[in-house]
Amino acid sequence: MIREAASQGAVLLRNEGGMLPFTPADKVAVFGRCQIDYYKSGTGSGGSIHVPFSVNLADGFETLRRENFPMPEIDGAVLGAYREWLSSHPFDNGDGGWASEPWHQEEMPVSDGMARDAASRSTKAVFVVGRTAGEDKDNKPEPGSYYLTETERSSIASLCRAFPAVAVVMNVSNVIDTSWIDDDEFLGKIKAVLYSWQGGMQGGQACADILCGKATPSGRLTDTIAYSLDDYPSTRNFGSGDDEIYAEDIFVGYRHFVTFAPEKVMFPFGFGLSYTTFSQEVRGSSCRGGEISVTVEVRNTGNVRGADVVQVYAECPQGLLGKSAKSLCAFAKTKELGPGERETVEISFPMRSIASYDDSGVSGFPHSFVLERGTYRFFLGTDCLHLTPISLAFKVPGTTAVELLSEACAPEIPFRRVRPGASSDGGTFELSFEDVPVRTTDIARRISAGIPEELSRAGRSIAFGDVVSGKATAEELVAEFSDEELLTIVRGEGMMSRKVTPGIASAFGGISESLHSRGIPAVGCADGPSGIRMDNDEEATLIPIGTLLACTWNVPLVEELYGFVGGEMKEKGVDVLLGPGCNIHRSPLNGRNFEYFSEDPLVSGKMAAAVCRGLSRSGALATVKHFALNNQESHRRTENSVVSERALREIYLRPFEIAVKEGNARAVMSAYNSVNGRKAASNYELCTSILKKEWGFAGIVMTDWWAAMNDCVSGGVATGRLLSQMIRAGNDVYMVVPNDSADRGGFGDDMEKSMAEGTLTRAEIQRCASAIIRFVSWTNAAKKPLRPLRDEIVVEDALDSAPEGARTFSLGEVAEGDALLGDMYFVAPEDARYDFSGEYVKDGKDTLSQSVSNVFINGRPCGSFECRSTGGIVVNALAAQVAMKKGVYKVRLVHTKPGITVMSLTMNADKFSPITMGLFE
Ligand code: BGC
């Protein structure tokens, strides 16, 4: 299924002169190191899944041959030359540390001589361009990132001089500069371009399948590829650590290009070629009860099997608000059709989905979704620029509100935003600007009006099981909680908590003795989104990146795929996946675009909803992240996104809204950044007014890891201690405090003090606690017998003695220095439980970076030093607690993610004294 998905999301952008697919008559030489070092995913939390195997492009060809697929001849000499060169130029992972992997790898220079030599044996050449990207580091407008390196350019130019035809494979995480394919130095020889993205464990296989014609490409772009980076409207306001003005407003991605500058588009949103051809005929359309339906007959008019995508675009009257000249309003993918085969596709969508949010009141309906008076037209498109009108137009005689709402999260900093000006003949508009409406409401009043009453006790004894069985409500259970229990339950712990599946990002819920004794299980959350990340080297399946999945335009396939991931989660005892990510691709430079789906909110939302539904098939739960506007990785913790209410509603919040309403999302992760001056994690209007009240979201909001909050009313300075503001805003869980510290004050946050001072009420914490209990009752953890608070780790296979000359350590002795680098031998004097604790440090200012040192005892992962960077401060931590029989044990520290320096390790008789570390800000 991964192979299938990875091939369905690959987008063929050019295919001239029968270049692809290769036939058995072809002789093909494949260049570029990434045919071997094929990127399977991006980096950071979303790309750190430990895979059992992965298939690169070279192996992909081999597999096809073994499957007896009719294959071209692949030039073994070229492949051999790459293998040899790679033996002295190994993959540079930047030492494997957090955000340290470079975004490209040094290439073997291909000289004219080498190219000519290969061309004497082969007739076609392929060059694989590889790029990765990831968390905490954006792409840069420089060679090796957004642009080709000199070596890549000169190598491809050599191939173009030697071969009659060259295909380029883009094994990339983000859109990168593609305009070069038409540069003079390539002599018009680049006949095929395939964006194969990063396809997970089977990415190279899927790419080989497409190149050789085992699979017919059916992917379509979910982002615009413009000629120049400067053509993207966000480029001017991207990447600073301060106020980031979203001046382009709703004109993000193709909305900008179709409205103002179609000539700047190299490959449009929605575009993608196939090896076959299709016809699409509208067989019927209607507009009834606010719902528009279109029936389209798709026919494969070519000679090979293939699938097509039906895209419906709307053209709304410009009215007083101004609109995108066209916007996608529905889509569907056909099944694979044989030559001559037809499929009738029926798609429908509510009028509400093409309504506009009026944030100024100019339509007469302030802060509401409106359909402005005028004629609405619809089109079938092979992409956003190639459209055929559907004979369905309807007139709205007078502007109507389809949903009456109220102001929320409006900007406070005035700025000018883009809007369409005068129209030209071709249906485009001049760029014009207007003042953005700013906040008029009193946030303090809104918050105090929403403060709940304290819960009263039911007067009977209630256990968590009663909530699960429906005999009691979450509120009734929470009413029984002591203050300490209330404060504990809103703190999640991690990373690598010993109370859940080892190696994952967090545990929350029943993580203290007292909450656990009420029958509340600890719930385990793992990254996400492309599989289960376990940082103790435990393996899991890696599926393709979000961008590739979106490019399949195949919602049922994505649901199916996540059904599989959910099954694996259930098997491994992971309750919650920290994904999907559905931030908008505002700029091609965002390092984390690979985790997200598209520049379009509808595609993003439909895909996110499919992920939620897929996971829930086996009871696993999704976390839709990062709410909201985490659209850049540089300065992600300090950046303040300054955005109009309209762009927020129509573009950036829309995917989350769809995931909640159509995917029944039960968890949302707030972002690190601020949105209009309030940190996302203490943003009352985002978390409560919009998400919970307006959308009816009944689940939990968790913070991103070690997030900071500021004052929900006045904004200002942010710190990770302001949990009072988080609670007040309706962000239910703080992720994460150090393991075993949730019932001991966590990081030393301000909740207790605020309660005492009356600036936080018990009732507000109860409200969050109730949401958490309800959520826990929905998890797979609640459906199983309660497991012990900490699984006892037992290592029984004691060695008789340490090898000759090895250093041994006995109770209380400290292993440090060189001893920590290799195998250490610890002597357990009797059968007992032992603590392994020590000191560690992680340098560097980025306190969000993650590094892990695992403690292996007799080859078995038994615990780890926590994952978070300490910002240079030496920290004491309990790494593992293990029951051992009397004897000698081999202990080894393994840096699954380097960066940490462990300075000492001591084995003591079990004292279980968790050590709370400070908050590094
Ligand atoms: C990321 C989240 C991730 C979390 C846990 C953070 O750095 O922003 O997306 O889920 O770490 O790994």
Residues whose N, C-alpha, C, O or C-beta is under 5 A from the ligand:
A	BS01	BGC	S45 A505 D527 L578 D704 W705 L848
